[in-house]
């Protein structure tokens, strides 16, 4: 899985870039064979002016046969924005892959119910 991290100059610290990469890889590691590319964009919407929830993280993942899957988050600090966006992209990729394979949550629930009854 190819991973690209982009950050504006306000938040481009090496620690943050490393954190965003580790957190994104951890969130998507179970989809290693399904996801071919990931782009993470981290920044500060208001720059030096500050403001509530002005740090953002946008993640896009490319899944062959599905296309691009997106997640974004904003928070008062970049770490929280990265964490929330990573959680969201993990759920979004799982849903997209399940849909592509013809499984929905109802189908998965029904299958589990049938196993319990047997």
MOFEN-V613263 format. One record per residue. RES is the residue in one letter. PHI is phi in whole degrees, 0 to 359 (NA if undefined). OMEGA is omega in degrees with one decimal (999 if undefined). Layout:
res/phi/omega
RES/PHI/OMEGA
RES/PHI/OMEGA
This chain:
res/phi/omega
X/NA/178.1
X/276/-177.7
X/234/179.0
X/240/178.7
X/250/175.5
X/239/179.4
X/218/176.3
X/286/-173.7
X/296/-179.7
X/290/-174.3
X/235/-173.1
X/274/178.9
X/299/-179.1
X/300/179.1
X/300/-177.5
X/295/178.8
X/299/178.1
X/295/179.3
X/297/-179.9
X/299/179.1
X/293/-179.4
X/298/-176.7
X/293/-179.8
X/291/177.9
X/299/179.6
X/297/-179.2
X/293/-175.0
X/253/-174.3
X/298/179.3
X/287/177.8
X/253/-175.4
X/310/-178.5
X/280/-175.6
X/266/-176.4
X/258/-178.4
X/263/-178.9
X/207/179.9
X/223/174.2
X/237/179.0
X/241/-180.0
X/242/-177.2
X/239/179.6
X/192/-179.6
X/239/-174.3
X/297/-175.4
X/259/179.9
X/61/-175.5
X/290/179.5
X/291/179.8
X/74/-180.0
X/132/-179.1
X/288/177.0
X/50/-178.6
X/261/175.1
X/269/-176.2
X/227/173.5
X/218/176.0
X/240/180.0
X/236/172.6
X/236/179.9
X/236/178.1
X/261/179.2
X/242/179.9
X/303/-178.8
X/86/179.8
X/244/-177.1
X/110/-178.5
X/273/176.4
X/240/-173.2
X/239/171.4
X/211/177.0
X/215/179.3
X/204/174.4
X/230/179.8
X/205/-179.5
X/283/173.2
X/227/-172.6
X/294/179.9
X/303/-179.8
X/295/178.7
X/296/178.6
X/296/-179.7
X/301/-177.3
X/294/178.9
X/294/178.4
X/295/176.6
X/298/-178.6
X/292/-179.4
X/291/177.3
X/300/179.0
X/294/-178.3
X/295/178.6
X/294/178.7
X/300/178.4
X/296/-178.2
X/297/179.6
X/292/178.6
X/298/178.3
X/296/-179.0
X/296/179.0
X/271/175.9
X/83/178.8
X/249/174.0
X/247/177.9
X/300/178.8
X/297/179.3
X/297/180.0
X/294/178.3
X/296/-179.7
X/298/179.0
X/298/178.8
X/295/178.6
X/296/-179.2
X/297/178.7
X/294/-179.1
X/293/-178.9
X/288/-176.1
X/285/999
